[in-house]
Each structure stands twice: as C-alpha cells, then as structure tokens.
Amino acid sequence: MVTTPEIVPDTEYRGLIRLIPAAARPYALLARFDRPIGWWLLFWPGAWAIALAGGAVRRWDLLLWFLLGAIAMRGAGCVYNDIVDRDLDRQVARTRGRPLASGAVSLKAAWLWLVLLCLIGLIVLVQLNPLAAMVALASLALVAAYPFMKRITWWPQAWLGLVFSWAALVGWAAIARELPPPALLLYVGSIFWVIGYDTIYALQDIEDDALVGVRSSARRLGDNVRLGVAAFYAVALTLWGAALWQIRPDKFVLAALAPAAIHLLWQVGTLTPGDGDNALRRFRSNRFAGLLVFAACFVVGSTAF
C-alpha cells in the first residue's frame, strides 16, 4: 500500500529551477523543466533512428535539434495535459500542487505558454526535410487525444507509446527520406518499451486513480504488474533485435542489445509494486536504458552504412 510520505510530489523546486526568477518559476514547473526524465524519454527513440539509419556522425547536428525539440514539445505536451486534467489533478496527492491545479498559473497564461513552446518546436520542424516534417506533423492528432485516453481506456500507456515513440519515424525519415521496415520495427518496439515504463510510473498513483476513476495499465494488471512489464520489455527487445538484424544480419549484432536487456531485467527484478519511491526510481532509470539502446543502434548503424 502506497503511503503519503512515499509519494513524490509532481512539482519540485530542484536544481536550476531554484535559480529562475520567482515569477517565471511556475511556468518552468508547468512544462516540467524540473523533471528532465520526460524529455530524455521523448528524445531517445529519435536518436535511435538517426543512429541506426547511419546518420549519428554525419548528422550530429540533427541529434541536437531533436534534443531541443524534445525539450520544447515535451513541455508543450505537459502544459496541454495539465490544461485538460486540471480538475483531476486537484484530486490526486502527487499532482494537486501543479501550477494550474494550485492556481499559481491562470488558464489563459497556460495557453500562451503552450503557444510559445510550440513555436520553438516549429523552429526545429523547419530543419527537417519535407517527409520528416510531414511525419512529425502527423503526430499532433495523437498528442491532442492522449489526455483523454485515461478516461476511456484501461491502456492510456499504449497511446502514450504511440506518441512518445513517434520521433523514431521522424528521425529515420530525416536521415533516409523513407520509412523502411527497420524504422517501423524500431517504432513498435519503442511503443512496448513505453507501455512498460509508464506502467511502472502509474504505480505511484494507483490508489488515487482508483478513487477518482482514472484508468491505467497498472490498475488493469493488478497483482500481475511485474509479469506484464516483463512481457512488454521482452517484446520491445525482440522488435529492436529484428530492426538491428535487418540493418546487419549478423548474430553478433544482437549482443549489442545485451546491456539494455540486462538493465530492463534489473528493473523488473527489483520492482516493488507497493512502493512508490521504488517505482519512481525504476521509471527514471529508463533514461539510462535509452542510452544503452542508442549505443546498440550507433554501433550497428555506424558499421552497416
């Protein structure tokens, strides 16, 4: 059973956030700039695609543009999500301190902040070739629908997977100007990775979600949550392995994924579903998991092209 002291507040004044002027601080918190894990998780699938398509060295600048885009658009997504969920957020212990839910930021100001972040995303968009830009724009419908998924399905984590993995398609199109089977395998594998780690994240709110009627994969899986996360990760690794194999059909390339597989196995093996702090730490460790998958894509992509 998760107790209140174990719940990490969703709004924290940490690190560089403390150096921001007080008037601007709520806007930084609204965009979750105090929690970089979100934009790392949004960035990695695009970085994997760039690396596996053979462009990590030749188009290193694209990695930086994708990183900027991940920071801006993850921030925009958080602002939009909080606009939609402001009433629900007031009912959940972890989220009631969010700037919109607490009244620190007005609804009008939040919309203006959202537009500004989207304009930064637009700067990144114009750096892409036409196909990559079209693929990127196609994600907007998925992004707009995501906050409503927790109201209509037990698997909002699957929808988040569609959104947070989309950069894999954009990244591949930006390098190769096409979307071959390896790009699709990488994308679908990322979807299952996201379902796995966001199920872990949802364990923090499982009791509050039950009280307010919010659905999640963590609630649906119940006592089988560890088995479920293990299955999602196993499918992700299988699809990633297939993507690497199509780029370089050599049994040794699969060994490149071994460090990532070991790390994901550690997550499942040490996960304690009733401990919110344990779940949060395992969730955050996916920043490192993403780096390990990037290393595998870099090694295979750099030697295959």
BELDARA-V716862 format. One line per field, one symbol per residue. ss: DSSP state (~ for helix, > for strand, _ for the rest). psi: psi as a letter, one per 30 degrees, with the letter a starting at -180 (. if undefined). burial: 1 if it has 24 or more other C-alpha atoms within 12 Angstrom, else 0. A space follows every 10 residues. Layout:
ss->???
psi->???
burial->???
This chain:
ss->___~~~____ ____~~~~~_ _~~~~~~~~~ ______~~~~ ~~~~~~~~~~ ~~_______~ ~~~~~~~~~~ ~~~~~~~~~~ ~~~~~~~~~_ ________~~ ~~____~~~~ ~~~~~~~~~~ ~~~~~____~ ~~~~~~~~_~ ~~~~~~~~~~ ~~___~~~~~ ~~~~__~~~~ ~~~~~~____ ~~~~~~~~~~ ~~~~~~~~~~ ~~~~~~~~~~ ~~____~~~~ ~~~~~~~~~~ ~~~~~~~~~~ ~~~~~~~___ ~~~~~~~~~~ ~~~~~~~~~~ _____~~~~~ ~~~~_~~~~~ ~~~~~~~~~~ ~~~~_
psi->kkleffjkkf jkjlbfeffk keefeeeeee ghffifeefe eeeeeeeeee efgggeeehf eeeeeeeeee eefeeeeeee eeeegeeeef fkefffgkee efgfkleeee eeeeeeeeee eeeeefflle eeeeeefffe eeeefeffef fflfhfeeee eeeffffeee eeefefhlil eeeeeeeeee eeeeeeffee effegeeeee efgklleeee fbfgeeeeee eeeeeeeeee eeeeefejik fffffffeee eeeeeeeefg kjegjeeeee eeefffeeee eeeeeeeeee efff.
burial->0100001111 1110001000 0000111111 1111111111 1111111111 1111110010 0110111111 1111111111 1111110110 1111111111 1101101001 1011001101 1101101100 1110111010 0110011111 0001111111 1111111111 1111110010 0111111111 1111111111 1111111111 0001111111 1100110111 1111111111 1111111100 0011111001 1011101100 1111111111 1111111111 1111111111 11000
